[in-house]
C-alpha cells in the first residue's frame, strides 16, 4: 500500500514531532487510501498548515490529518474520542 507523505515549502521546516504526528494520522487511513486508489501510489503533499496557537497540541495533528484524509478520499470516519484532562491541562485522544 504505497501511500507517502511530502512536506513542501515552509511546511518542510516543521519540527520533527509535528511531521511524525501527521504521518501517524495518515497511517491510520493509509490502507483505505490505497484501496480507494486501486493500489496505485498516492503521495499526500502538505503545502500549508494553520492552527490556533492558544489551543494547539501537537497530538491533535494526527486527528486533523486523519479527518482531512477521510474527507478527501471519501472514507468512513474513524472513531476518535477526545476528553480534557484538567490535571494535565491537555486534551487526550483515544483511537478506536
Secondary structure as UniProt FT lines:
FT   STRAND          3..7
FT   HELIX           9..13
FT   HELIX           16..36
FT   TURN            37..39
FT   STRAND          42..46
FT   HELIX           53..55
FT   TURN            58..59
FT   HELIX           60..73
FT   STRAND          80..85
FT   TURN            86..89
FT   STRAND          90..95
//
